[in-house]
Each structure stands twice: as structure tokens, then as C-alpha cells.
Amino acid sequence: MSNAVKTDHPHIVRREGVCGGEPIVDGLRVAVRHVATLHRLGESIPEIVDSLGITEAQVFHSLSYYFDHQDEIDSLIAQEEQAHAEYPGT
């Protein structure tokens, strides 16, 4: 397994070969964009915790990363939305 590249946000790392190298919750395949998407849809912190099976601290650090790197994460979200639009049902 590749080494994690730490970020300035506890719980958030990048791993080559995991989720395309985008920022993820350390030890999981939960991308920051997943947390940000749920937040943008209006889900509360407890709802995000339940939906993704992560801790409140992991949610807060994911959102902290999102707000510090909003252009990057919004771009990843837009790419995912475009892929779903082009290939519905996948």
C-alpha cells in the first residue's frame, strides 16, 4: 500500500491509487468531496456521520479541508456530476 501524504488537516490524507489521489479520510475510501456534497445538500453533521460511517471529527476536518480548498473540491464534485449525467445509472 502506498504511503499517505498528510495534509494540514488532521484525518485528511492523499494516497496514490486511492480515489484518484484526491483527499480522503485517513484509513478509509471516503473522499472529502463525498462529505462536501452531503454538506452542500443540507445534511447535518450527525446525518453525514450516519451516511458515511465516519466520526464527527472526520466530518469537521473534511469540511475544514473543503473550505480551505473549495475550488479544488468543487471541481471534483462537478466532474463527478458530469460523469453521472453522461452515464446515468452508473
C-alpha positions in Angstrom: 0.0 0.0 0.0 1.3 3.5 -0.8 2.3 5.9 1.9 -0.2 8.6 2.9 0.6 12.2 2.1 -0.5 14.1 5.1 -2.3 17.5 4.7 -2.6 20.4 7.1 -5.9 18.9 8.2 -5.9 16.1 10.7 -7.7 12.9 9.4 -7.2 14.1 5.8 -4.6 12.5 3.6 -3.9 11.7 -0.1 -2.9 8.2 -1.2 -1.7 7.4 -4.7 -4.1 4.9 -6.2 -6.9 5.6 -3.8 -9.8 7.7 -5.1 -7.6 9.0 -7.8 -5.2 10.6 -5.3 -7.8 13.1 -4.1 -8.1 14.0 -0.4 -9.7 11.3 1.7 -10.4 10.5 5.3 -7.3 8.6 6.6 -7.7 4.9 6.5 -11.0 5.0 4.5 -12.1 5.4 0.9 -14.3 8.3 1.9 -13.3 11.4 -0.2 -13.6 14.9 1.1 -15.9 15.5 -1.9 -18.3 13.0 -0.5 -18.6 14.9 2.8 -18.7 18.2 1.0 -21.5 17.0 -1.3 -23.7 15.9 1.6 -23.0 19.2 3.4 -24.0 21.2 0.2 -27.2 19.2 0.1 -28.0 20.4 3.6 -27.3 17.3 5.6 -26.4 17.9 9.3 -23.1 16.7 10.8 -24.9 13.7 12.5 -26.6 12.8 9.2 -23.2 12.9 7.4 -21.7 10.7 10.2 -24.5 8.2 9.8 -24.5 8.3 6.0 -20.7 7.7 5.6 -19.9 5.8 8.8 -17.2 8.3 9.9 -16.8 10.3 13.1 -17.8 13.9 13.8 -14.1 14.9 13.9 -13.6 13.3 10.5 -16.6 15.3 9.2 -15.3 18.6 10.7 -11.8 18.1 9.3 -13.2 17.1 5.9 -15.3 20.3 5.8 -12.3 22.3 7.0 -10.3 21.0 4.1 -13.2 21.7 1.8 -13.4 25.3 2.8 -9.7 25.8 2.5 -9.6 24.2 -0.9 -13.1 24.9 -2.2 -12.2 25.4 -5.8 -10.4 22.0 -6.0 -13.2 20.1 -4.3 -16.0 21.9 -6.2 -14.1 20.9 -9.4 -14.0 17.3 -8.3 -17.8 17.4 -7.5 -18.5 18.9 -10.9 -16.5 16.2 -12.6 -18.5 13.5 -10.7 -21.8 15.2 -11.6 -20.8 15.4 -15.2 -19.9 11.7 -15.3 -23.2 10.7 -13.8 -25.0 12.9 -16.3 -23.1 11.3 -19.2 -23.6 7.7 -17.9 -26.8 7.6 -16.0 -27.3 4.5 -13.8 -23.6 4.1 -13.0 
